[in-house]
C-alpha cells in the first residue's frame, strides 16, 4: 500500500476504485450525489474539491480512509486514536 500524499494520488485512487467496481463516472456521481463534472475534477486531482463530497464518493464506493501515522524525524508518531477520541 502506497501512501496518498497529493490530490492527484487521491484522485487516481478514486478512479481506480471506480473502474475496479465497473462504474462509469455518471453512475458513481449519481450514487454519491455529486455531479459528473465534479467527480471528474476529483479524479484528476483538483486541489479545491470539497471534503464532504469526496467522503460521499468514498462511501458510495464502500471505501474508507485509514490514517496511519508516519514517524517524525525523531522517530515519534502522533496517536491519531487519542486525537480522534478527544475531538481535537
C-alpha atoms as a printed R data frame, in Angstrom:
   type eleno elety resid chain resno       x      y       z
1  ATOM     1    CA   UNK     A     1   0.000  0.000   0.000
2  ATOM     2    CA   UNK     A     2   1.405  3.368  -1.041
3  ATOM     3    CA   UNK     A     3   0.625  6.472   0.993
4  ATOM     4    CA   UNK     A     4  -1.549  9.080  -0.686
5  ATOM     5    CA   UNK     A     5   0.076 12.447  -0.192
6  ATOM     6    CA   UNK     A     6  -1.270 14.545  -3.066
7  ATOM     7    CA   UNK     A     7  -4.661 15.391  -4.501
8  ATOM     8    CA   UNK     A     8  -3.584 13.775  -7.765
9  ATOM     9    CA   UNK     A     9  -2.779 10.482  -5.994
10 ATOM    10    CA   UNK     A    10  -6.117 10.634  -4.161
11 ATOM    11    CA   UNK     A    11  -7.963 11.204  -7.433
12 ATOM    12    CA   UNK     A    12  -6.112  8.328  -9.089
13 ATOM    13    CA   UNK     A    13  -7.073  6.025  -6.222
14 ATOM    14    CA   UNK     A    14 -10.733  7.028  -6.537
15 ATOM    15    CA   UNK     A    15 -10.644  6.456 -10.309
16 ATOM    16    CA   UNK     A    16  -9.012  3.045  -9.817
17 ATOM    17    CA   UNK     A    17 -11.644  2.039  -7.240
18 ATOM    18    CA   UNK     A    18 -14.446  3.215  -9.546
19 ATOM    19    CA   UNK     A    19 -13.100  1.285 -12.511
20 ATOM    20    CA   UNK     A    20 -12.448 -1.815 -10.377
21 ATOM    21    CA   UNK     A    21 -16.143 -1.762  -9.498
22 ATOM    22    CA   UNK     A    22 -17.138 -1.357 -13.151
23 ATOM    23    CA   UNK     A    23 -18.779  2.026 -12.613
24 ATOM    24    CA   UNK     A    24 -18.808  4.925 -15.027
25 ATOM    25    CA   UNK     A    25 -18.325  8.456 -13.754
26 ATOM    26    CA   UNK     A    26 -22.026  9.108 -14.353
27 ATOM    27    CA   UNK     A    27 -23.031  6.062 -12.294
28 ATOM    28    CA   UNK     A    28 -20.720  6.849  -9.391
29 ATOM    29    CA   UNK     A    29 -21.691 10.519  -9.393
30 ATOM    30    CA   UNK     A    30 -25.360  9.515  -9.111
31 ATOM    31    CA   UNK     A    31 -24.631  7.079  -6.272
32 ATOM    32    CA   UNK     A    32 -22.615  9.712  -4.387
33 ATOM    33    CA   UNK     A    33 -24.985 12.607  -5.040
34 ATOM    34    CA   UNK     A    34 -22.401 14.704  -6.862
35 ATOM    35    CA   UNK     A    35 -22.185 15.956 -10.438
36 ATOM    36    CA   UNK     A    36 -20.154 14.108 -13.063
37 ATOM    37    CA   UNK     A    37 -18.027 17.201 -13.808
38 ATOM    38    CA   UNK     A    38 -17.184 17.497 -10.097
39 ATOM    39    CA   UNK     A    39 -16.242 13.801  -9.952
40 ATOM    40    CA   UNK     A    40 -14.005 14.303 -12.979
41 ATOM    41    CA   UNK     A    41 -12.229 17.142 -11.169
42 ATOM    42    CA   UNK     A    42 -11.760 14.920  -8.112
43 ATOM    43    CA   UNK     A    43 -10.287 12.120 -10.218
44 ATOM    44    CA   UNK     A    44  -7.863 14.470 -11.956
45 ATOM    45    CA   UNK     A    45  -6.583 15.835  -8.659
46 ATOM    46    CA   UNK     A    46  -8.153 19.281  -8.399
47 ATOM    47    CA   UNK     A    47  -6.913 20.560  -5.052
48 ATOM    48    CA   UNK     A    48 -10.013 22.535  -4.091
49 ATOM    49    CA   UNK     A    49 -12.672 19.803  -4.107
50 ATOM    50    CA   UNK     A    50 -14.947 19.736  -1.063
51 ATOM    51    CA   UNK     A    51 -14.052 17.187   1.592
52 ATOM    52    CA   UNK     A    52 -17.692 16.323   2.327
53 ATOM    53    CA   UNK     A    53 -18.345 15.453  -1.293
54 ATOM    54    CA   UNK     A    54 -15.116 13.455  -1.523
55 ATOM    55    CA   UNK     A    55 -16.211 11.458   1.522
56 ATOM    56    CA   UNK     A    56 -19.603 10.848  -0.126
57 ATOM    57    CA   UNK     A    57 -17.802  9.407  -3.146
58 ATOM    58    CA   UNK     A    58 -15.722  7.116  -0.925
59 ATOM    59    CA   UNK     A    59 -18.870  5.993   0.878
60 ATOM    60    CA   UNK     A    60 -20.578  5.205  -2.446
61 ATOM    61    CA   UNK     A    61 -17.548  3.083  -3.347
62 ATOM    62    CA   UNK     A    62 -17.577  1.372   0.077
63 ATOM    63    CA   UNK     A    63 -14.050  2.665   0.631
64 ATOM    64    CA   UNK     A    64 -12.748  4.110   3.889
65 ATOM    65    CA   UNK     A    65  -9.786  6.309   4.720
66 ATOM    66    CA   UNK     A    66  -7.359  4.949   7.267
67 ATOM    67    CA   UNK     A    67  -4.887  7.283   8.912
68 ATOM    68    CA   UNK     A    68  -1.506  5.707   9.507
69 ATOM    69    CA   UNK     A    69   0.993  7.768  11.473
70 ATOM    70    CA   UNK     A    70   4.326  8.332   9.800
71 ATOM    71    CA   UNK     A    71   7.271  8.567  12.199
72 ATOM    72    CA   UNK     A    72   8.708 12.048  12.509
73 ATOM    73    CA   UNK     A    73  12.409 12.852  12.247
74 ATOM    74    CA   UNK     A    74  12.983 11.862  15.874
75 ATOM    75    CA   UNK     A    75  11.044  8.598  15.475
76 ATOM    76    CA   UNK     A    76   7.964  9.786  17.349
77 ATOM    77    CA   UNK     A    77   4.447  9.337  15.984
78 ATOM    78    CA   UNK     A    78   1.144 11.043  16.664
79 ATOM    79    CA   UNK     A    79  -1.503  8.988  18.471
80 ATOM    80    CA   UNK     A    80  -4.346  9.505  15.997
81 ATOM    81    CA   UNK     A    81  -6.726  7.389  18.089
82 ATOM    82    CA   UNK     A    82  -6.328  9.771  21.004
83 ATOM    83    CA   UNK     A    83  -6.776 12.827  18.787
84 ATOM    84    CA   UNK     A    84  -9.961 11.412  17.258
85 ATOM    85    CA   UNK     A    85 -11.338 10.350  20.658
86 ATOM    86    CA   UNK     A    86 -10.683 13.805  22.101
87 ATOM    87    CA   UNK     A    87 -12.175 15.565  19.093
88 ATOM    88    CA   UNK     A    88  -9.089 17.679  18.596
